[in-house]
Amino acid sequence: MRIDEYLPALRRVDDRFAGAAAEAVLARGWAAPVTSCPGWSLADLVWHLAEVQHFWAWVVRTRAQDRSGYVEPVRHADDELLGYMAGRSAELETALAGADPAERVWSWAPRKDVAFVLRRQLQEATVHTADVEQVLGDVRPIPADVGLDGVDEWLELMVPTALPEGPPEGAHPVVLHAVDADAERTLFPGTRPLPVATLTGAAGDLLLAVWRRVPLDVLTVDGDAAQAAAMIGLVDLE
């Protein structure tokens, strides 16, 4: 994705999250379990994304170079969460709109600029939107460009974060084929001559699979599905 595409995409997914969350509250209530986030309720999920967006809005707005000045928000009551979430999304979008993507800000990653925040927050909201849609039993498709960008971010950022010493002994390549983006990516390239499996599907489904939001059976698997799942499972960010 181009850098100028991230903020419009974030606005769209924020709206989608808000709509799904409101629908889920009416249909299931705040205590409804979020199956893709074990131990979380719907209220926990909405609070989490609101808190994350509040933090990154502060980072961008203040051009923070460390996190020492950040004040954690107090958890809001369930009946205030939808309004609080809407405010935090607007806060983040406004902060990002007013910043140059090249400006330096704090991050936990090697890249420390507003562009990192744009990409990470789009992908954060995208995956959590799928989480809230799972509460409703109606996960809608993720746009191909957003899905492929999320797979790229997972490979470029999350894999080395989880495995800073590189692929462990016994790792095998897994090919990820995004049919709607006409693109292939590989987890653990070069570890073996041949991949243990090729996973084929929409880019958004591949994204949710590598984030372990959906099982591999939503994809077409050519090869050893159990070994492919094990390779993805090595990328543990808990």
C-alpha positions as a LaTeX table, in Angstrom:
\begin{tabular}{lrrr}
\hline
Residue & $x$ (\AA) & $y$ (\AA) & $z$ (\AA) \\
\hline
Met1 & 0.00 & 0.00 & 0.00 \\
Arg2 & 1.09 & 3.58 & $-0.59$ \\
Ile3 & 1.60 & 5.72 & 2.47 \\
Asp4 & $-1.29$ & 8.00 & 1.52 \\
Glu5 & $-3.68$ & 5.01 & 1.49 \\
Tyr6 & $-3.26$ & 4.07 & 5.15 \\
Leu7 & $-5.27$ & 6.82 & 6.82 \\
Pro8 & $-8.37$ & 6.49 & 4.58 \\
Ala9 & $-8.22$ & 2.72 & 5.12 \\
Leu10 & $-7.93$ & 3.23 & 8.89 \\
Arg11 & $-10.98$ & 5.52 & 8.87 \\
Arg12 & $-12.97$ & 2.87 & 7.01 \\
Val13 & $-12.00$ & 0.06 & 9.35 \\
Asp14 & $-12.62$ & 2.21 & 12.45 \\
Asp15 & $-16.16$ & 2.81 & 11.18 \\
Arg16 & $-16.56$ & $-0.91$ & 10.49 \\
Phe17 & $-15.36$ & $-1.81$ & 14.00 \\
Ala18 & $-17.72$ & 0.71 & 15.58 \\
Gly19 & $-20.71$ & $-0.58$ & 13.65 \\
Ala20 & $-19.96$ & $-4.22$ & 14.40 \\
Ala21 & $-19.34$ & $-3.49$ & 18.09 \\
Ala22 & $-22.66$ & $-1.65$ & 18.43 \\
Glu23 & $-24.47$ & $-4.51$ & 16.70 \\
Ala24 & $-22.72$ & $-7.09$ & 18.88 \\
Val25 & $-23.69$ & $-5.27$ & 22.08 \\
Leu26 & $-27.35$ & $-5.34$ & 21.06 \\
Ala27 & $-27.22$ & $-8.96$ & 19.92 \\
Arg28 & $-24.96$ & $-10.54$ & 22.52 \\
Gly29 & $-24.29$ & $-8.07$ & 25.33 \\
Trp30 & $-21.04$ & $-6.75$ & 26.74 \\
Ala31 & $-20.17$ & $-10.04$ & 28.44 \\
Ala32 & $-20.19$ & $-12.01$ & 25.17 \\
Pro33 & $-16.97$ & $-14.01$ & 24.79 \\
Val34 & $-14.57$ & $-13.16$ & 21.96 \\
Thr35 & $-13.63$ & $-16.63$ & 20.74 \\
Ser36 & $-10.56$ & $-15.44$ & 18.84 \\
Cys37 & $-9.17$ & $-13.76$ & 21.98 \\
Pro38 & $-9.52$ & $-16.40$ & 24.71 \\
Gly39 & $-10.54$ & $-14.97$ & 28.05 \\
Trp40 & $-11.75$ & $-11.66$ & 26.61 \\
Ser41 & $-15.30$ & $-10.36$ & 26.62 \\
Leu42 & $-16.70$ & $-7.96$ & 24.06 \\
Ala43 & $-16.17$ & $-5.16$ & 26.59 \\
Asp44 & $-12.50$ & $-6.17$ & 26.97 \\
Leu45 & $-11.99$ & $-6.08$ & 23.20 \\
Val46 & $-13.55$ & $-2.63$ & 22.74 \\
Trp47 & $-11.59$ & $-1.24$ & 25.69 \\
His48 & $-8.35$ & $-2.73$ & 24.37 \\
Leu49 & $-8.62$ & $-1.11$ & 20.94 \\
Ala50 & $-9.71$ & 2.21 & 22.48 \\
Glu51 & $-6.73$ & 2.13 & 24.83 \\
Val52 & $-4.32$ & 1.26 & 22.01 \\
Gln53 & $-5.62$ & 4.08 & 19.82 \\
His54 & $-5.44$ & 6.52 & 22.73 \\
Phe55 & $-1.79$ & 5.65 & 23.30 \\
Trp56 & $-0.71$ & 6.00 & 19.69 \\
Ala57 & $-2.67$ & 9.22 & 19.27 \\
Trp58 & $-0.68$ & 10.59 & 22.21 \\
Val59 & 2.60 & 9.40 & 20.65 \\
Val60 & 1.86 & 11.10 & 17.33 \\
Arg61 & 0.25 & 14.25 & 18.75 \\
Thr62 & 3.13 & 14.94 & 21.18 \\
Arg63 & 5.83 & 13.58 & 18.84 \\
Ala64 & 6.92 & 11.51 & 21.84 \\
Gln65 & 10.46 & 10.15 & 21.79 \\
Asp66 & 9.82 & 7.84 & 24.73 \\
Arg67 & 6.72 & 6.75 & 26.62 \\
Ser68 & 7.60 & 8.20 & 30.02 \\
Gly69 & 5.03 & 11.01 & 29.84 \\
Tyr70 & 2.05 & 8.83 & 28.96 \\
Val71 & $-0.78$ & 8.61 & 31.50 \\
Glu72 & $-2.82$ & 5.40 & 31.33 \\
Pro73 & $-6.57$ & 6.03 & 30.98 \\
Val74 & $-8.97$ & 4.73 & 33.60 \\
Arg75 & $-11.18$ & 1.87 & 32.41 \\
His76 & $-14.61$ & 3.20 & 31.47 \\
Ala77 & $-17.93$ & 1.60 & 32.36 \\
Asp78 & $-19.36$ & $-0.73$ & 29.74 \\
Asp79 & $-22.20$ & 1.62 & 28.81 \\
Glu80 & $-19.63$ & 4.35 & 28.03 \\
Leu81 & $-17.35$ & 2.21 & 25.88 \\
Leu82 & $-18.89$ & 2.81 & 22.46 \\
Gly83 & $-18.71$ & 6.57 & 22.89 \\
Tyr84 & $-15.21$ & 6.38 & 24.31 \\
Met85 & $-14.09$ & 4.17 & 21.43 \\
Ala86 & $-15.50$ & 6.60 & 18.86 \\
Gly87 & $-13.63$ & 9.45 & 20.52 \\
Arg88 & $-10.33$ & 7.60 & 20.56 \\
Ser89 & $-10.64$ & 6.64 & 16.89 \\
Ala90 & $-11.30$ & 10.28 & 15.98 \\
Glu91 & $-8.37$ & 11.35 & 18.17 \\
Leu92 & $-5.98$ & 8.96 & 16.43 \\
Glu93 & $-7.20$ & 9.84 & 12.94 \\
Thr94 & $-6.84$ & 13.57 & 13.66 \\
Ala95 & $-3.33$ & 13.15 & 15.05 \\
Leu96 & $-2.23$ & 11.11 & 12.03 \\
Ala97 & $-3.81$ & 13.57 & 9.59 \\
Gly98 & $-1.77$ & 16.37 & 11.13 \\
Ala99 & 1.59 & 14.60 & 11.00 \\
Asp100 & 4.21 & 13.99 & 8.34 \\
Pro101 & 4.70 & 10.22 & 7.97 \\
Ala102 & 8.46 & 10.79 & 8.04 \\
Glu103 & 8.41 & 12.53 & 11.45 \\
Arg104 & 10.31 & 10.65 & 14.12 \\
Val105 & 8.31 & 9.30 & 17.07 \\
Trp106 & 8.77 & 6.55 & 19.63 \\
Ser107 & 7.85 & 2.98 & 18.77 \\
Trp108 & 8.69 & $-0.48$ & 20.08 \\
Ala109 & 9.93 & $-1.48$ & 16.62 \\
Pro110 & 13.13 & $-0.69$ & 14.70 \\
Arg111 & 11.17 & 1.80 & 12.61 \\
Lys112 & 10.42 & 4.92 & 14.63 \\
Asp113 & 8.29 & 7.29 & 12.61 \\
Val114 & 4.67 & 8.20 & 12.00 \\
Ala115 & 4.56 & 5.87 & 9.00 \\
Phe116 & 5.07 & 2.95 & 11.39 \\
Val117 & 2.08 & 4.11 & 13.43 \\
Leu118 & $-0.10$ & 4.47 & 10.33 \\
Arg119 & 0.59 & 0.94 & 9.18 \\
Arg120 & 0.49 & $-0.71$ & 12.61 \\
Gln121 & $-2.75$ & 0.95 & 13.62 \\
Leu122 & $-4.46$ & 0.04 & 10.37 \\
Gln123 & $-3.49$ & $-3.58$ & 10.90 \\
Glu124 & $-4.36$ & $-3.52$ & 14.61 \\
Ala125 & $-7.86$ & $-2.27$ & 13.85 \\
Thr126 & $-8.29$ & $-4.66$ & 10.93 \\
Val127 & $-7.58$ & $-7.79$ & 12.96 \\
His128 & $-9.68$ & $-6.61$ & 15.91 \\
Thr129 & $-12.56$ & $-5.81$ & 13.55 \\
Ala130 & $-12.50$ & $-9.46$ & 12.52 \\
Asp131 & $-12.54$ & $-10.33$ & 16.24 \\
Val132 & $-15.68$ & $-8.32$ & 16.90 \\
Glu133 & $-17.33$ & $-9.63$ & 13.73 \\
Gln134 & $-16.68$ & $-13.17$ & 14.97 \\
Val135 & $-18.82$ & $-12.34$ & 18.01 \\
Leu136 & $-21.64$ & $-11.77$ & 15.50 \\
Gly137 & $-20.71$ & $-14.84$ & 13.45 \\
Asp138 & $-20.33$ & $-12.66$ & 10.36 \\
Val139 & $-16.70$ & $-11.91$ & 9.44 \\
Arg140 & $-16.73$ & $-9.78$ & 6.32 \\
Pro141 & $-13.96$ & $-9.86$ & 3.69 \\
Ile142 & $-10.88$ & $-7.75$ & 4.24 \\
Pro143 & $-9.84$ & $-5.65$ & 1.20 \\
Ala144 & $-7.08$ & $-7.39$ & $-0.74$ \\
Asp145 & $-4.61$ & $-4.51$ & $-0.45$ \\
Val146 & $-5.06$ & $-4.27$ & 3.33 \\
Gly147 & $-4.84$ & $-8.05$ & 3.73 \\
Leu148 & $-1.62$ & $-8.34$ & 1.71 \\
Asp149 & $-0.09$ & $-5.38$ & 3.53 \\
Gly150 & $-0.95$ & $-7.10$ & 6.81 \\
Val151 & 0.71 & $-10.33$ & 5.71 \\
Asp152 & 3.77 & $-8.30$ & 4.69 \\
Glu153 & 3.84 & $-6.53$ & 8.05 \\
Trp154 & 3.54 & $-9.85$ & 9.89 \\
Leu155 & 6.46 & $-11.29$ & 7.93 \\
Glu156 & 8.62 & $-8.15$ & 8.09 \\
Leu157 & 7.93 & $-7.12$ & 11.68 \\
Met158 & 6.18 & $-9.75$ & 13.78 \\
Val159 & 8.23 & $-12.77$ & 12.70 \\
Pro160 & 11.61 & $-11.21$ & 13.58 \\
Thr161 & 10.12 & $-9.72$ & 16.76 \\
Ala162 & 9.01 & $-13.16$ & 17.91 \\
Leu163 & 12.16 & $-14.89$ & 16.61 \\
Pro164 & 15.03 & $-12.39$ & 16.92 \\
Glu165 & 17.64 & $-15.12$ & 16.41 \\
Gly166 & 15.97 & $-16.22$ & 13.18 \\
Pro167 & 14.04 & $-19.38$ & 12.34 \\
Pro168 & 14.60 & $-22.14$ & 14.90 \\
Glu169 & 16.13 & $-25.47$ & 14.00 \\
Gly170 & 13.54 & $-27.59$ & 12.26 \\
Ala171 & 11.71 & $-24.67$ & 10.64 \\
His172 & 10.30 & $-25.26$ & 7.17 \\
Pro173 & 9.11 & $-22.74$ & 4.55 \\
Val174 & 5.39 & $-22.12$ & 4.20 \\
Val175 & 4.19 & $-20.36$ & 1.03 \\
Leu176 & 1.28 & $-17.93$ & 1.34 \\
His177 & $-0.54$ & $-17.41$ & $-1.97$ \\
Ala178 & $-2.99$ & $-14.49$ & $-2.03$ \\
Val179 & $-5.25$ & $-15.14$ & $-5.00$ \\
Asp180 & $-7.05$ & $-11.79$ & $-4.88$ \\
Ala181 & $-3.76$ & $-9.88$ & $-4.81$ \\
Asp182 & $-1.93$ & $-12.16$ & $-7.29$ \\
Ala183 & 0.99 & $-12.40$ & $-4.87$ \\
Glu184 & 3.03 & $-14.98$ & $-2.99$ \\
Arg185 & 4.98 & $-14.60$ & 0.22 \\
Thr186 & 7.02 & $-17.13$ & 2.18 \\
Leu187 & 7.42 & $-17.74$ & 5.89 \\
Phe188 & 10.94 & $-18.97$ & 6.74 \\
Pro189 & 12.32 & $-18.77$ & 3.18 \\
Gly190 & 15.58 & $-20.62$ & 2.60 \\
Thr191 & 15.30 & $-22.95$ & 5.57 \\
Arg192 & 14.61 & $-25.95$ & 3.33 \\
Pro193 & 14.64 & $-26.49$ & $-0.45$ \\
Leu194 & 10.89 & $-27.10$ & $-0.58$ \\
Pro195 & 7.98 & $-25.67$ & 1.40 \\
Val196 & 6.11 & $-27.89$ & 3.81 \\
Ala197 & 2.86 & $-26.48$ & 2.41 \\
Thr198 & 1.35 & $-23.81$ & 0.23 \\
Leu199 & $-1.63$ & $-21.96$ & 1.70 \\
Thr200 & $-3.93$ & $-20.40$ & $-0.90$ \\
Gly201 & $-6.78$ & $-17.99$ & $-0.32$ \\
Ala202 & $-7.82$ & $-14.37$ & $-0.13$ \\
Ala203 & $-5.16$ & $-12.07$ & 1.33 \\
Gly204 & $-7.45$ & $-11.18$ & 4.23 \\
Asp205 & $-7.98$ & $-14.84$ & 5.09 \\
Leu206 & $-4.22$ & $-15.41$ & 5.00 \\
Leu207 & $-3.80$ & $-12.45$ & 7.34 \\
Leu208 & $-6.33$ & $-13.83$ & 9.82 \\
Ala209 & $-4.75$ & $-17.28$ & 9.56 \\
Val210 & $-1.23$ & $-16.10$ & 10.41 \\
Trp211 & $-2.68$ & $-14.13$ & 13.33 \\
Arg212 & $-4.42$ & $-17.37$ & 14.35 \\
Arg213 & $-7.88$ & $-15.83$ & 14.10 \\
Val214 & $-9.19$ & $-18.50$ & 11.73 \\
Pro215 & $-8.17$ & $-22.14$ & 11.17 \\
Leu216 & $-6.21$ & $-23.15$ & 8.11 \\
Asp217 & $-9.24$ & $-24.97$ & 6.75 \\
Val218 & $-10.57$ & $-21.62$ & 5.49 \\
Leu219 & $-7.68$ & $-21.85$ & 3.00 \\
Thr220 & $-6.71$ & $-24.36$ & 0.35 \\
Val221 & $-3.74$ & $-26.29$ & 1.72 \\
Asp222 & $-1.37$ & $-28.05$ & $-0.64$ \\
Gly223 & 0.92 & $-30.06$ & 1.62 \\
Asp224 & 1.08 & $-30.80$ & 5.32 \\
Ala225 & $-1.52$ & $-28.65$ & 7.10 \\
Ala226 & $-0.41$ & $-29.71$ & 10.56 \\
Gln227 & 3.20 & $-28.77$ & 9.85 \\
Ala228 & 2.12 & $-25.45$ & 8.32 \\
Ala229 & 0.10 & $-24.67$ & 11.45 \\
Ala230 & 3.11 & $-25.59$ & 13.58 \\
Met231 & 5.36 & $-23.23$ & 11.60 \\
Ile232 & 2.88 & $-20.36$ & 12.04 \\
Gly233 & 2.64 & $-21.27$ & 15.70 \\
Leu234 & 6.37 & $-20.62$ & 16.12 \\
Val235 & 5.59 & $-16.91$ & 15.68 \\
Asp236 & 4.36 & $-16.44$ & 19.25 \\
Leu237 & 3.89 & $-12.83$ & 20.31 \\
Glu238 & 2.20 & $-13.54$ & 23.65 \\
\hline
\end{tabular}
